[in-house]
Amino acid sequence: MHAVLAETENRLTWQEVPDIEAGDGQVLVKVDTAGINRADLLQAAGKYPPPPGASEILGLEVSGTIAAVGDGVTEWSVGQQVCALLAGGGYAEFVAVPAGQVMPVPAGVSLHHAAGLPEVACTVWSNLVMTAGLRSGQVVLVHGGGSGIGTHAVQVGRALGCRVAVTAGSRNKLDLCSELGADITINYRDEDFVERIRAESDGADVILDIMGAAYLDRNIDALGPDGRLVIIGMQGGAKAELNIGKLLGKRGGVFATALRARPVSGRGSKSDVVAEVIANVWPMVESGQVRPIIGAEFPIQEAGAAHELLASGDVAGKILLRVDDSSA
């Protein structure tokens, strides 16, 4: 089979690699489309190695058709169209996936576009709802509203009956967030998100943050009583001083989570998250309340150009890599 290999950060090449098979409890997926995530850029740069035992090939989500099932797999069968959450291996013609991380393609979504759902859906639901307990009537602030995760979070927040605020750095991204249901749009380049949130509410009940250190103190300021800050990225650095006094005064909570490093099965596992997403988010998708937001698509041989586009920030929504039978 063929796969994209990261020879250097800026040199991604489509090469022949050893074939793979479905192991015990796994499903072998013939990849139709792979989704791109910032974790892939970090891994290509040597800054985010895959978890022990995971494929060294980039790619954390795919859509495709089941080509084989391993021993012990009873819930999936050859020929089914699916999408899947991965620990790695998605930039390839085939990928082996634990059966608990495989999802049906939601009704009304094309097989191609389904590749843009697993990572964002699992990240958003696990953090906003499973970790932070977001519920109807609350205020949620989403940083990076124009990203794949951001555009999905806006829609899920809206579907849950929340008041949604977002930050983004361009008018077109903020306009997209408004179209998707955001009530408060904040251009972080010329507005203070703390002032806006405090002016328009009693503070955020939940904040979904991708910046980390750079936003820590201001995020605490933006929280309302009993507010919860969930940090899922470190684009603004990894170390900052936490003012515990501010947090105590608000009875606030700070969480930091990662999806890729979760175990395959057991409590809090990727399989648990996937089951929750199928049960709760897929009905939102099938009803039209939530849809995949696709910003660009590339042939998989042009993965390097796709990475450059994501790194530039000049795209809203997900970037996808298409594989076809002539890719080899």
C-alpha positions as CSV (number, residue, x, y, z in Angstrom):
1,M,0.0,0.0,0.0
2,H,1.0,3.7,-0.2
3,A,1.1,6.3,2.6
4,V,2.4,9.8,3.3
5,L,5.7,9.8,5.1
6,A,7.1,12.9,6.8
7,E,10.7,12.9,5.7
8,T,11.1,16.4,7.2
9,E,8.6,19.0,8.5
10,N,8.2,20.5,5.1
11,R,8.7,17.3,3.0
12,L,5.7,14.9,2.9
13,T,6.0,12.2,0.3
14,W,3.5,9.6,-1.0
15,Q,5.5,6.3,-0.8
16,E,5.1,2.6,-0.9
17,V,5.0,1.1,2.7
18,P,4.4,-2.4,4.0
19,D,0.8,-3.7,3.8
20,I,-1.2,-3.9,7.1
21,E,-3.8,-6.3,8.4
22,A,-6.7,-6.0,10.9
23,G,-5.5,-7.4,14.3
24,D,-7.6,-8.9,17.0
25,G,-10.5,-6.5,17.8
26,Q,-9.6,-4.3,14.8
27,V,-11.2,-3.2,11.5
28,L,-9.2,-2.6,8.3
29,V,-10.5,0.5,6.5
30,K,-9.8,1.2,2.9
31,V,-9.3,5.0,3.1
32,D,-11.4,7.3,1.0
33,T,-10.5,10.6,2.7
34,A,-8.3,11.6,5.6
35,G,-8.8,14.7,7.8
36,I,-6.0,17.0,8.7
37,N,-5.4,18.3,12.3
38,R,-2.8,20.6,13.9
39,A,-1.5,17.5,15.7
40,D,-0.3,16.2,12.3
41,L,1.7,19.4,11.7
42,L,3.3,19.0,15.1
43,Q,4.1,15.4,14.5
44,A,5.6,16.2,11.1
45,A,7.8,18.7,12.9
46,G,9.0,16.1,15.4
47,K,7.1,17.8,18.3
48,Y,4.2,15.3,18.9
49,P,5.2,11.6,18.7
50,P,2.4,9.1,18.4
51,P,1.4,7.1,21.6
52,P,3.2,3.8,22.2
53,G,2.1,1.2,19.7
54,A,0.4,3.6,17.3
55,S,1.3,4.0,13.7
56,E,4.1,6.4,12.9
57,I,2.1,7.5,9.8
58,L,0.3,10.9,10.2
59,G,-3.5,11.1,10.3
60,L,-6.0,11.0,13.2
61,E,-9.3,10.5,11.3
62,V,-10.5,9.0,8.1
63,S,-13.6,7.9,6.2
64,G,-13.7,4.8,4.0
65,T,-15.0,1.3,3.5
66,I,-14.3,-1.7,5.7
67,A,-12.0,-4.1,3.8
68,A,-11.6,-6.7,6.6
69,V,-12.4,-7.4,10.2
70,G,-10.2,-9.0,12.8
71,D,-10.9,-11.8,15.3
72,G,-13.5,-10.8,17.9
73,V,-15.2,-8.1,15.8
74,T,-18.9,-8.7,15.5
75,E,-20.4,-5.2,15.2
76,W,-18.9,-4.4,11.8
77,S,-18.7,-6.2,8.5
78,V,-16.9,-5.9,5.2
79,G,-18.3,-3.3,2.8
80,Q,-19.8,-0.9,5.3
81,Q,-19.0,2.7,4.8
82,V,-17.6,4.2,8.0
83,C,-15.5,7.0,9.6
84,A,-13.1,6.5,12.4
85,L,-11.0,8.2,15.1
86,L,-7.4,7.1,15.0
87,A,-4.2,7.4,17.1
88,G,-2.3,7.6,13.8
89,G,-2.1,6.0,10.3
90,G,-4.8,7.9,8.4
91,Y,-2.6,9.4,5.6
92,A,-2.6,6.0,3.8
93,E,-4.6,3.7,1.5
94,F,-5.5,1.4,4.4
95,V,-5.6,1.9,8.2
96,A,-6.2,-0.6,11.0
97,V,-8.6,0.8,13.7
98,P,-9.8,-0.6,17.0
99,A,-13.5,-1.5,16.4
100,G,-14.6,0.8,19.3
101,Q,-13.3,3.8,17.4
102,V,-15.2,3.1,14.2
103,M,-18.5,5.1,13.5
104,P,-21.2,4.8,10.9
105,V,-21.3,7.7,8.4
106,P,-24.2,9.8,9.5
107,A,-27.2,9.9,7.2
108,G,-27.1,12.9,4.9
109,V,-23.3,13.2,5.0
110,S,-21.1,12.2,2.0
111,L,-18.4,9.6,2.6
112,H,-15.8,12.2,1.7
113,H,-17.0,14.8,4.1
114,A,-17.5,12.3,6.9
115,A,-13.7,12.3,7.3
116,G,-14.0,15.8,8.8
117,L,-16.2,14.7,11.7
118,P,-14.5,12.1,14.0
119,E,-11.8,14.3,15.6
120,V,-13.9,17.5,16.0
121,A,-17.0,15.6,17.2
122,C,-15.0,13.6,19.7
123,T,-13.0,16.5,20.9
124,V,-15.9,18.9,21.3
125,W,-18.3,16.4,23.0
126,S,-15.7,14.9,25.3
127,N,-14.6,18.4,26.5
128,L,-17.7,20.5,26.5
129,V,-20.2,17.9,27.8
130,M,-18.4,14.9,29.3
131,T,-15.7,17.0,31.0
132,A,-17.2,20.5,31.5
133,G,-20.8,19.5,31.8
134,L,-22.1,22.2,29.4
135,R,-25.9,22.3,29.3
136,S,-28.8,24.3,27.9
137,G,-29.0,28.0,28.9
138,Q,-25.3,28.3,29.7
139,V,-22.7,30.6,28.0
140,V,-19.9,28.9,26.2
141,L,-16.8,30.8,24.8
142,V,-15.0,29.0,22.0
143,H,-11.5,30.3,21.1
144,G,-10.5,29.7,17.5
145,G,-14.1,29.8,16.3
146,G,-13.2,29.5,12.6
147,S,-11.2,26.2,13.1
148,G,-12.5,22.7,12.5
149,I,-13.1,22.3,16.2
150,G,-14.4,25.8,16.6
151,T,-17.0,25.6,13.8
152,H,-18.2,22.3,15.2
153,A,-18.3,23.6,18.8
154,V,-20.5,26.5,17.7
155,Q,-23.0,24.2,16.2
156,V,-23.1,21.7,19.1
157,G,-23.4,24.6,21.6
158,R,-26.3,26.0,19.6
159,A,-28.0,22.6,19.3
160,L,-27.7,22.2,23.1
161,G,-29.5,25.5,23.6
162,C,-26.5,27.5,24.8
163,R,-25.5,31.0,24.2
164,V,-22.3,30.8,22.1
165,A,-19.4,33.3,22.0
166,V,-16.4,32.9,19.7
167,T,-13.0,34.5,19.1
168,A,-11.4,34.6,15.7
169,G,-9.0,36.8,13.8
170,S,-10.8,37.7,10.6
171,R,-14.2,39.0,9.5
172,N,-14.9,36.0,7.2
173,K,-14.3,33.6,10.0
174,L,-16.5,35.6,12.4
175,D,-19.2,35.8,9.8
176,L,-19.1,32.0,9.3
177,C,-19.5,31.6,13.1
178,S,-22.5,33.9,13.1
179,E,-24.1,31.8,10.3
180,L,-23.5,28.7,12.3
181,G,-25.2,30.1,15.3
182,A,-22.7,32.1,17.4
183,D,-24.4,34.9,19.4
184,I,-21.3,36.9,20.3
185,T,-18.4,37.2,17.8
186,I,-15.1,38.8,19.0
187,N,-12.2,39.7,16.8
188,Y,-9.2,39.0,19.1
189,R,-7.0,41.3,17.0
190,D,-8.9,44.5,18.0
191,E,-11.2,43.5,20.9
192,D,-10.7,42.3,24.5
193,F,-12.7,39.1,24.8
194,V,-12.8,39.5,28.6
195,E,-14.5,42.9,28.3
196,R,-17.0,41.6,25.7
197,I,-17.9,38.5,27.7
198,R,-18.3,40.5,30.9
199,A,-20.4,43.2,29.1
200,E,-22.7,40.7,27.5
201,S,-23.1,38.1,30.3
202,D,-22.2,37.3,33.9
203,G,-19.2,35.5,32.5
204,A,-18.7,32.2,30.6
205,D,-19.9,29.0,32.1
206,V,-17.5,27.0,29.9
207,I,-14.5,28.1,27.9
208,L,-12.9,25.9,25.3
209,D,-9.3,27.1,24.9
210,I,-6.6,26.2,22.3
211,M,-4.1,28.8,23.4
212,G,-3.0,27.6,26.8
213,A,-0.5,29.8,28.6
214,A,-1.1,33.0,26.7
215,Y,-4.8,33.1,27.6
216,L,-4.8,31.5,31.1
217,D,-5.2,34.6,33.3
218,R,-7.6,36.3,30.9
219,N,-9.7,33.1,30.6
220,I,-10.0,33.0,34.4
221,D,-11.2,36.6,34.3
222,A,-13.8,35.7,31.6
223,L,-15.3,32.9,33.7
224,G,-18.5,33.4,35.5
225,P,-19.4,31.8,38.9
226,D,-18.7,28.0,38.9
227,G,-17.2,28.4,35.4
228,R,-15.0,25.7,33.9
229,L,-12.0,26.3,31.6
230,V,-11.0,23.4,29.4
231,I,-7.6,23.7,27.7
232,I,-7.1,21.5,24.7
233,G,-4.1,23.2,23.0
234,M,-1.0,25.1,23.7
235,Q,-0.6,27.4,20.7
236,G,0.2,30.2,23.1
237,G,2.6,28.3,25.2
238,A,2.7,25.6,27.9
239,K,3.6,27.5,31.1
240,A,1.9,30.3,32.9
241,E,1.1,31.5,36.4
242,L,-2.3,30.6,37.8
243,N,-3.9,33.0,40.1
244,I,-5.6,30.6,42.5
245,G,-7.2,33.4,44.4
246,K,-9.2,34.4,41.3
247,L,-10.2,30.8,40.8
248,L,-11.3,30.3,44.4
249,G,-13.4,33.5,44.2
250,K,-15.4,32.1,41.3
251,R,-15.4,28.5,42.5
252,G,-13.9,27.8,39.1
253,G,-12.3,24.7,37.6
254,V,-9.5,24.3,35.1
255,F,-9.2,21.1,33.0
256,A,-6.5,20.1,30.5
257,T,-7.3,17.2,28.2
258,A,-5.9,15.3,25.2
259,L,-7.9,12.9,23.0
260,R,-5.1,11.0,21.3
261,A,-3.5,9.8,24.5
262,R,-6.7,8.3,25.9
263,P,-6.7,4.5,26.2
264,V,-8.5,2.4,23.5
265,S,-11.0,1.0,26.0
266,G,-12.1,1.3,29.6
267,R,-13.4,4.4,31.6
268,G,-12.7,7.6,29.8
269,S,-11.4,5.8,26.7
270,K,-11.6,6.7,23.1
271,S,-14.2,4.0,22.7
272,D,-16.3,5.6,25.4
273,V,-16.1,9.0,23.7
274,V,-17.0,7.5,20.3
275,A,-20.0,5.8,21.8
276,E,-21.2,9.1,23.3
277,V,-20.7,10.9,20.0
278,I,-22.7,8.3,18.1
279,A,-25.5,8.5,20.6
280,N,-25.6,12.3,21.0
281,V,-23.9,14.1,18.2
282,W,-24.9,11.9,15.2
283,P,-28.6,12.7,15.7
284,M,-27.7,16.4,15.6
285,V,-25.9,15.8,12.3
286,E,-28.6,13.7,10.8
287,S,-31.3,16.3,11.7
288,G,-29.2,19.1,10.1
289,Q,-28.4,21.0,13.3
290,V,-24.7,20.2,12.9
291,R,-22.8,19.7,9.6
292,P,-19.1,19.2,8.7
293,I,-17.5,22.5,7.7
294,I,-15.0,21.8,4.9
295,G,-12.6,24.6,4.1
296,A,-10.5,22.8,1.4
297,E,-9.7,19.5,-0.2
298,F,-6.5,18.2,-1.7
299,P,-5.3,15.0,-3.3
300,I,-3.4,13.1,-0.7
301,Q,-0.2,13.4,-2.7
302,E,-0.4,17.2,-2.0
303,A,-0.4,16.7,1.8
304,G,2.5,19.2,2.1
305,A,0.5,21.9,0.5
306,A,-2.5,21.1,2.7
307,H,-0.3,21.4,5.8
308,E,1.0,24.8,4.6
309,L,-2.6,26.0,4.2
310,L,-3.5,24.9,7.7
311,A,-0.4,26.5,9.2
312,S,-1.2,29.8,7.5
313,G,-4.5,30.2,9.2
314,D,-6.1,31.2,5.9
315,V,-8.8,28.5,6.0
316,A,-12.0,28.1,8.0
317,G,-13.2,24.6,8.9
318,K,-11.5,21.3,8.1
319,I,-9.0,20.4,5.4
320,L,-9.3,17.0,3.8
321,L,-7.0,14.7,1.8
322,R,-8.7,12.6,-0.9
323,V,-7.4,9.1,-1.8
324,D,-8.5,7.4,-5.0
325,D,-7.8,4.1,-6.7
326,S,-5.2,5.8,-9.0
327,S,-3.3,7.4,-6.1
328,A,-0.5,4.8,-6.2
